[in-house]
Amino acid sequence: MAQLLVTGGAGYIGSHLVLDLLLAGHDVVVVDDLSTGHHLALTRVAELAGRGCRFVHADIADVATVASALDGVDAVFHLAAFKLVTESMVAPERYFRNNVAGTAALLEAMVRAGVTRLVYSSSAAVYGPQPDAPISEDAQLNPESPYGVSKAQGETMLSWMCARRGWAATSLRYFNPVGTHHSGRIGQPQRDAAALAPRVLNALQHADQPLTVYGTDWPTPDGTCLRDYIHIADLNRAHLLALQVLLPGQHGIFNVGSGRPHSVREVLASCRRVTGREVPTTDGPRRDGDMARSTADASRFHAATGFIATGTLDDMLASAWTWAAHNPAGYAT
Ligand SMILES: NC(=O)c1ccc[n+]([C@@H]2O[C@H](COP(=O)([O-])OP(=O)(O)OC[C@H]3O[C@@H](n4cnc5c(N)ncnc54)[C@H](O)[C@@H]3O)[C@@H](O)[C@H]2O)c1
């Protein structure tokens, strides 16, 4: 049992992680400024876990407050960030300040508090368009958005902290997390319209807002893009395993995906199976910067930890639908 600090613990992935850490017997401190997260998520986590975490309402840029929250903490999960690619294209400076400068401030607070172990939420967005799929961690990084750049810069800072200060860090490059806790009590608010799953569910609930399928002429079996989706429960397991591969002086970088490609049409078919309803769609042109196929070579994390993602697309969409159906206005209900 350890004392763990989760930045961004009131967000979609963070709230699920906090729940699993509490259920695993750890004590948890959450630092979150609630810029996109919800305190109600942590209230519900406490109900599900039978006990709560300590909540510190603060910006990670507030070095003094974060350093004090780190007192007695064994390791940090750093999830706090802005995450919308399209928004980062419009206001890159927000992403550099929050994701890059915010991460630098967190590192400073950790130095002050003497905490040297960190698991970092990175993203497949660091890769950008790649000639090959599946994508291995050794691929040349080619981020095409300020968001992807900000995540890559976070990784670079961690490499230096490990090299120069002997820290132990693990960066997990997530590929498209989907799904929620089976209770449907915590989840991903639909406003996160950039990801496919919330957009699909939104279209199911609002017949006047059909899902646009961006490109039906890609060189794939059904003409739509292929992506790698991972169940949030698998992602949580990956975080717990990441703690076990923290080695002083080393920065481990791992893809976390299922390794299985699914097309947009397969996602729609899965949604039809688990909800019994047809998702209204319209076909649109390809989007700039999109690629036909993006899947993880998940072999490095498997070799290091034995991790295999087991959640199926149907599992992911069924749980996401349970959440969406019970919380049509997200945490505003
Ligand atoms: N959801 C995805 O599809 C996805 C994919 C790849 C990587 N990631 C990464 O995973 C992490 C979590 O993503 P999410 O989907 O849970 O997003 P989210 O927006 O639901 O959660 C982010 C949380 O961080 C908090 N936060 C943001 N800036 C903060 C700051 N300066 N100080 C304190 N708290 C702050 C927000 O209030 C929120 O609770 C992010 O780092 C994101 O880049 C997410």
The ligand as an ORCA input file, in Angstrom:
! r2SCAN-3c Opt
* xyz 0 1
  N      -8.970     10.823    -23.207
  C      -8.160     10.523    -24.187
  O      -8.610     10.120    -25.259
  C      -6.658     10.625    -24.006
  C      -5.808     10.045    -24.969
  C      -4.426     10.141    -24.799
  C      -3.911     10.812    -23.683
  N      -4.758     11.380    -22.787
  C      -4.186     12.107    -21.645
  O      -4.756     11.607    -20.450
  C      -4.844     12.628    -19.492
  C      -6.245     12.677    -18.904
  O      -7.176     12.863    -19.961
  P      -8.749     12.859    -19.700
  O      -9.389     12.275    -20.904
  O      -9.062     12.281    -18.375
  O      -9.024     14.437    -19.689
  P      -9.993     15.288    -18.742
  O     -10.079     16.652    -19.372
  O     -11.256     14.558    -18.483
  O      -9.169     15.355    -17.391
  C      -8.082     16.227    -17.185
  C      -8.137     16.664    -15.740
  O      -7.024     17.516    -15.475
  C      -7.477     18.681    -14.779
  N      -6.530     19.751    -15.096
  C      -6.242     20.282    -16.309
  N      -5.304     21.233    -16.191
  C      -4.990     21.311    -14.874
  C      -4.086     22.089    -14.124
  N      -3.314     23.031    -14.695
  N      -4.008     21.901    -12.791
  C      -4.777     20.958    -12.185
  N      -5.655     20.182    -12.842
  C      -5.761     20.370    -14.172
  C      -8.885     18.908    -15.288
  O      -9.683     19.688    -14.421
  C      -9.390     17.479    -15.416
  O      -9.957     17.018    -14.214
  C      -4.412     13.920    -20.185
  O      -3.068     14.165    -19.852
  C      -4.523     13.593    -21.651
  O      -3.614     14.331    -22.430
  C      -6.114     11.309    -22.912
*
